[in-house]
Amino acid sequence: MNYDLIIVGGGAAGFFTAINVAENNPKLKIAILERGKDVLSKVRVSGGGRCNVTHAEFIPNELSKNYPRGEKELKGPFNTFMTGDTMAWFDERGVSLKIENDGRIFPVSDSSQTIIDCFLSEARKFGVEILTNHSVKNFCFENENWSVKSNHGDFITEKLMIATGSNPKIWKLLQELNHETIDPVPSLFTFNIKDSRIKDLPGVVTEARVKVKNSKLSSQGPLLITHWGMSGPAVLKLSAWGAIELNSNQYTFEIIVNWLNNLTLHEVIEEFKFFKANNPRQQVFKNTQFGIPKRLWQSLVLTSEIDRSTRWADISKVQLHKLAEELTNGKFKVQGKSTFKEEFVTAGGIDLKEINFKTFESKKHKNLYFAGEVLNIDAITGGFNFQNAWTGAFIAAQAITS
Ligand SMILES: Cc1cc2nc3c(=O)[nH]c(=O)nc-3n(C[C@H](O)[C@H](O)[C@H](O)COP(=O)(O)OP(=O)(O)OC[C@H]3O[C@@H](n4cnc5c(N)ncnc54)[C@H](O)[C@@H]3O)c2cc1C
């Protein structure tokens, strides 16, 4: 069977490419080959079933800072197609989006099915063939065309888009075509920590600064205490930027948590002197300070060997120092990681040096394009991973039809 364009992978990047190519040139014969029995299965589960399609960051250089791998390469592409364009794209096709307080953008319906319905109806409208249960086993360039072998027959196509996400088998095939790939490691995970200070505090959220000991890795933001350790943006950011480093430590390392963000030990001790002078009769345990959650304060007070009845006037220098240390320099041992259920992502993929980011075409092979997670690009949580898929797919579609 002969096609103008075959897209391997019926996910976010695959559909976005197909629809944009078909709109640019409705005469082209296009097929999507998808190994699963359903298409768009990651879109379905994304954002807890709501699909966080993109993020309200509208400055290309700022947007690119959310990509631990891909920051430099995506600056140019974001000047062509980015978050505002994504919003307009969906709006023009009848999908209303809303911006939440933290900048994440979702369909107004709060259902990923809206996005899936939009993609399926657009693809059908333009006659894109969607071939499910077609697992691609091989592809090679011969006689000026790409020959694609699947478990359900062979195909010939002039142009080939690989949008297979993080499937290592496809990376292996690409290595055989002389493409370099970066080995996959997980990104976006939470930290497993067993520690009496946080054992009884699941659900507590506070703004904190977190550093990995003996490393340059550091982040700041909301930190969520969970049943198994720590999560929240401060931890997820570290997991994304530290994906490779933390993997090489086999996820065993120490973190230093400053529950007061940028306050130093010295500044906190100075504040304590003020509390002693002004609240001498107040019990330290009950007198939560610095706006941190009460349960966290009480746990750190007890850890500092200050008993429940001790008043500010009676607290010793050693106890004060210990409490200040716990508040600004709390050391925790991380032993392992857990999957972040809302969104998990893999770092690794095709080496970005081998891609022309003006077209998303391979620098090594003519008429071979890539978009989405198959590339060594990944982002922190918040809608940025889909934005990478939309941007790459849109630009590739322009190049394919130019
Ligand atoms: C649980 C979860 C929630 C997420 N939530 C969000 C979110 O809300 N916002 C966000 O920005 N990102 C989110 N992400 C990340 C986001 O889903 C991915 O970055 C995005 O789906 C990548 O799109 P893609 O098209 O490159 O790959 P995929 O969506 O993974 O699609 C690849 C497709 O290729 C198919 N395929 C693979 N190999 C073959 C083969 N050999 N032959 C044929 N077909 C093949 C696969 O079956 C799959 O359908 C989430 C991820 C997960 C796991």
PDBQT file of the ligand as one rigid body, heavy atoms in Angstrom, charges set to zero:
ROOT
HETATM    1  C1  LIG A 501      -0.173   9.029  33.288  1.00  0.00    +0.000 C 
HETATM    2  C2  LIG A 501       0.395  10.152  32.457  1.00  0.00    +0.000 A 
HETATM    3  C3  LIG A 501      -0.194  11.409  32.512  1.00  0.00    +0.000 A 
HETATM    4  C4  LIG A 501       0.320  12.459  31.771  1.00  0.00    +0.000 A 
HETATM    5  N1  LIG A 501      -0.279  13.674  31.843  1.00  0.00    +0.000 NA
HETATM    6  C5  LIG A 501       0.223  14.703  31.124  1.00  0.00    +0.000 A 
HETATM    7  C6  LIG A 501      -0.424  15.976  31.142  1.00  0.00    +0.000 A 
HETATM    8  O1  LIG A 501      -1.501  16.152  31.716  1.00  0.00    +0.000 OA
HETATM    9  N2  LIG A 501       0.168  16.995  30.438  1.00  0.00    +0.000 N 
HETATM   10  C7  LIG A 501       1.330  16.827  29.726  1.00  0.00    +0.000 A 
HETATM   11  O2  LIG A 501       1.817  17.782  29.125  1.00  0.00    +0.000 OA
HETATM   12  N3  LIG A 501       1.929  15.619  29.653  1.00  0.00    +0.000 NA
HETATM   13  C8  LIG A 501       1.394  14.560  30.322  1.00  0.00    +0.000 A 
HETATM   14  N4  LIG A 501       2.002  13.339  30.243  1.00  0.00    +0.000 N 
HETATM   15  C9  LIG A 501       3.128  13.163  29.307  1.00  0.00    +0.000 C 
HETATM   16  C10 LIG A 501       2.524  13.044  27.882  1.00  0.00    +0.000 C 
HETATM   17  O3  LIG A 501       1.481  12.100  27.921  1.00  0.00    +0.000 OA
HETATM   18  C11 LIG A 501       3.569  12.642  26.853  1.00  0.00    +0.000 C 
HETATM   19  O4  LIG A 501       4.626  13.558  26.881  1.00  0.00    +0.000 OA
HETATM   20  C12 LIG A 501       2.943  12.621  25.465  1.00  0.00    +0.000 C 
HETATM   21  O5  LIG A 501       1.888  11.683  25.426  1.00  0.00    +0.000 OA
HETATM   22  C13 LIG A 501       3.958  12.272  24.406  1.00  0.00    +0.000 C 
HETATM   23  O6  LIG A 501       3.273  12.168  23.184  1.00  0.00    +0.000 OA
HETATM   24  P1  LIG A 501       3.841  11.233  22.042  1.00  0.00    +0.000 P 
HETATM   25  O7  LIG A 501       2.850  11.299  20.930  1.00  0.00    +0.000 OA
HETATM   26  O8  LIG A 501       5.247  11.581  21.772  1.00  0.00    +0.000 OA
HETATM   27  O9  LIG A 501       3.873   9.772  22.679  1.00  0.00    +0.000 OA
HETATM   28  P2  LIG A 501       2.668   8.854  23.143  1.00  0.00    +0.000 P 
HETATM   29  O10 LIG A 501       1.512   9.664  23.552  1.00  0.00    +0.000 OA
HETATM   30  O11 LIG A 501       3.277   7.897  24.092  1.00  0.00    +0.000 OA
HETATM   31  O12 LIG A 501       2.248   8.096  21.815  1.00  0.00    +0.000 OA
HETATM   32  C14 LIG A 501       3.093   7.165  21.181  1.00  0.00    +0.000 C 
HETATM   33  C15 LIG A 501       2.222   6.146  20.490  1.00  0.00    +0.000 C 
HETATM   34  O13 LIG A 501       3.058   5.347  19.663  1.00  0.00    +0.000 OA
HETATM   35  C16 LIG A 501       2.613   4.013  19.746  1.00  0.00    +0.000 C 
HETATM   36  N5  LIG A 501       3.716   3.129  19.340  1.00  0.00    +0.000 N 
HETATM   37  C17 LIG A 501       4.888   2.938  19.990  1.00  0.00    +0.000 A 
HETATM   38  N6  LIG A 501       5.643   2.063  19.316  1.00  0.00    +0.000 NA
HETATM   39  C18 LIG A 501       4.948   1.714  18.208  1.00  0.00    +0.000 A 
HETATM   40  C19 LIG A 501       5.224   0.823  17.116  1.00  0.00    +0.000 A 
HETATM   41  N7  LIG A 501       6.344   0.129  17.037  1.00  0.00    +0.000 N 
HETATM   42  N8  LIG A 501       4.288   0.711  16.139  1.00  0.00    +0.000 NA
HETATM   43  C20 LIG A 501       3.122   1.416  16.195  1.00  0.00    +0.000 A 
HETATM   44  N9  LIG A 501       2.822   2.249  17.217  1.00  0.00    +0.000 NA
HETATM   45  C21 LIG A 501       3.729   2.405  18.202  1.00  0.00    +0.000 A 
HETATM   46  C22 LIG A 501       2.201   3.874  21.200  1.00  0.00    +0.000 C 
HETATM   47  O14 LIG A 501       1.348   2.763  21.383  1.00  0.00    +0.000 OA
HETATM   48  C23 LIG A 501       1.530   5.205  21.461  1.00  0.00    +0.000 C 
HETATM   49  O15 LIG A 501       0.159   5.174  21.168  1.00  0.00    +0.000 OA
HETATM   50  C24 LIG A 501       1.483  12.260  30.954  1.00  0.00    +0.000 A 
HETATM   51  C25 LIG A 501       2.067  10.995  30.902  1.00  0.00    +0.000 A 
HETATM   52  C26 LIG A 501       1.524   9.946  31.614  1.00  0.00    +0.000 A 
HETATM   53  C27 LIG A 501       2.170   8.593  31.520  1.00  0.00    +0.000 C 
ENDROOT
TORSDOF 0
